[in-house]
Amino acid sequence: MVNRLLKKAFAGLLAIVTSCLVFAPSALAFDNPELLPEIQTPIIDLARTLTDVEEERLTQELGSLEADTGWKLRVLTQYDRTPGRAIQNYWGLDAKSLLVVADSRGGNLLNFNVGGDFYEIFPRTFWIELQTRFGNQFYVRDNGEDGAILASIRTLDGCLRRGGCSVVPGLPQEQWIFTLITSVLGGVICGFAAHPRKPGQLIAWQWPLILSPLWGILFIAFGIGPVVTRTSEFLPLFRNILGFAVGALAAFLSYYLREGDSSASEG
């Protein structure tokens, strides 16, 4: 009896939800051309995120980029209102167009509607990194929504003028700290692997070679690769190399420290 009542209640709830989805005014929700300005502009700031000065300067930068390179960037900020699909005809978005949508209602401020031709000079992972770099809550909290939008646009401007990017340029401090940690960890593994295994042996070279795929991935792929592909500065690279060397030396010398303690206890 209880099961039958639960099934009927679930069926009724499902019917109500389905009817709401079917008969909801989807056209109004996803196609509102009345929100579009009468004059043509590359920025529609419905959420009033940008100041007048920022909007004017960004308009000039987008016009200059389009004139110089042929790539068309457009910016839409929204909150409780959106023009929806009407934006495509308003701007004539095509394969060489990129729409940057800023909407603070989601977990990430930024979304990118990418034209097909962009994938010839940007990998798909680039857009994920760009979104997580500038659209995350911590960056927005520290730099503001306008700062996040402007930073992403100027990053795209620089990449498009040089013919594309494989990764997002620049090395944020939190990303560099991660590369430093992996470099040190790779050094520790390499140092432990080099511990002598035989009497009179100074360094067991074969073990670091055997374990080179492990510490090599940590040091080269995760410690060095992200640095050299995102910045030309030498200091972060030097620090990571130094971190690897210190980690390897500390792990290697720990063997002799243990041997010394063992000898002292025996004596």
N, C-alpha and C positions, 0 to 999 in steps of 0.2 A: 504493500500500500504506500509506504513512504517512498520507495523507489519510483513508483508510478507517478506520484506527485512531483518528485524532483525532476523526472523526465519531462513532465508537462510544463513545469516552471522554466526549465532550460529551453524548451522549444519556444515558449512564449517570448522569452528574453531574446532569443536568436531572431525571431520574427520581427521584434521591435527594432533591433539593431540593423537588420537588413533593410527594413523599410526606411529607416533614417538615412542609410547610405544611398539608397536608390533614389529617394525623393528629395534629398538635400539639394539646395541651390548651388550645385557644383560649378555651373557656368559663372555665377557671381563670385564664387570663392577663388576660381583659378583663371578668370579672364575679366579684368576690370580696366578697360581702356580709358575710362573717365579719370583715372588717377595719373595718366600720362600728361606731361606739359604740352602745350600747343606748339612751342618752338622746339627745334631739334637741339638736344644737349647730350653730351656723353655721360652725364652724371644725373641720376634721379635720387635725391636724398630724402626719401619719405620719412625716415627715422630722425632726420635732423642731426646726423652724427657729425658732419663736417661743418666747420665755421665757414663764413662767406669767403674769407681770405684763402683758406685751404681749398675750397671748391673752385675758386677762380684759378688758383695756381695749378691745381690738378687738371682742370679742363685744358689749360694751355699745354701741359706736359703730354696729355693723351693725344691732343691734336698734332703736336710735334712728332710724337712717335708714329702715328698713322701716316703722316706726310713723308717721314724719312724711311720707314720700313714697310708700310703697307699692312701691318698688323693692326687690328681694331680692338681696343680694350674699352669696355663699358662698365660702369659701376652703378649698382642699385643697392640702396640701403632700405630696409623695411622692418616693421615691427608688427603692428596689428593690421596693416593694410598692405596689399601687394597687387601690382597690375597683372601678375601671372603671365599667361601665354601671350597676352597682348604686347609684351615687351619685345617679342621676337620680330614682329612686323614693324614696330616703331623704330627699332634700330637696324632692321635688316640683317640680323645675325646670320652669318654664313660660316664656311669652314675656316676662314681666317679671322674669326671673331672670338673674343673671350669675354664672358660676362662674369664679373665679380659680384657676388651677392653677399651682403653683410646683414645678418639677422641674429640678434642676440638671444633669441628664444631657444636656440638649440644649445648643445654642449660645446660647440665650436662656432665662433663668430662668422667665419669665412666659408663660402662655398664657391666653386668654380664650375661654370658651364663652358666647357672647352670645345672649340671647333676642331674638326678632324685634322686640319693641316698642322695644328700645334704638336701633334704626336710625332711628327717627322723630326722635330728638333728638341722635344722634351719627352723623356720617358714618363710612363704613367706614375711611377713612384715619386717623381718630382712634385706632382700636385698634392700628393698625400703629405710629403714633407713640408711643402709651402703652407698648407692648411694647418698642420700641427705646430709649425714654427711660430706663425704670427697670429693664428686664430684661437690659440688655447687660452684658458681663463687666466692663467698667470701672466702671460704677455699682455693681455687686454687690461688686466688690473694695474700693471705697472706703467703701461704706455697709452692707455685709453683706446676706445674703439676707433677713433680717427687715426691714432698712431698705427694701429694694426693694419688698417686699410691702406694708408699711405706707404707703409713699409713693404707690404706685399706688392703694391703697384710698382714701386721703384725697383724692387728686385726683379720683377718681370721686365721692366723697361731696360735695365742693364743687360739681362739675358737675351732679350730679343735683338738688341743692337749689336750683340756679339755673335748672333747666329744660333742661340739656344744654350741650354745648360743641362748637364746630366744630373746635377745635384743643386740644391739651393746654396748659393754662395754665402760665406760668412760662417763663423764658428761660435755659436753661443757658449757661454761659460759652462752651463750645465752639460752640454754635449762634450765639451773639451774635458771636463772632469770625468765623464764616463770613459773617454778614450785613455785618460791617464790611469784610471783604475785597471782597465784591461791590460795596459802596457805593464804595469807593476805586477799584476797577476801572472802574465806571461813570463816575466822575468823570474818570479818565484818558482814557477813550475820548471823552468829551464835550470835554475840553480839547484833545486832539489834533485833533478835528474842527473846532474853532473857529480853527485857525491861519489867518492871512491868506493868501489865494491871489493877490491882486493888489497891485501897488505902491500904497502909501498906504492900504491897507485895514487897519483895526485888528482887527476880528473878522469872520470869515466865518460869519455867523449861519445861513445856509442849510444848512451842513453839519451842525451839531448838530441841526437840525430833521430833516434827512434820516436821520441815524443815531439819532434819538430812540427808535425801537423797541428798538435794541440796548442803549444805556446806560440807557434807561428800565426795561427788564426787570431789568437788573442792580441798579439803584439802588432802584426802587420795588417791584418784585415780590419780589426776593430780599433787598434791603437794608432796606426800610422795612416791607413787609407782615408778615413773620414777627415783627417787634418789636411793632408796634401791636396785633396780634391775640393776643399771648401775655402782654403785661405793660402796665400803665398807667404805669410809671416813665418819666420824661422823659429821664433821663441816657443810656440806650442809644440812644434815638432821636436825641438831640443829637449824640452821638459819631459816629453814622453819617452824619448830615447834614454834620458837620464833616469827616469823612473824605472824603465826596464832594467838598466844596468844595476841600479841600487837594489831592486828586488832580487835579481839574480845573485848578486854578491852576498846579500844578507842571507838568502836561503842556502847558498853554498857554504858560507862560513859557519852556519849553525851546526854543520856536521862536526867541525873541529872543536867548537865550543862544547858539544855533547861529549866528544871524545876526551877533552880536557877534564870535564866534570867527572867522567867515569874513572879516569886515571887517578884523580885526586881522592875519590871515595875509596878506591881500592887500596891506595897508599895509606 
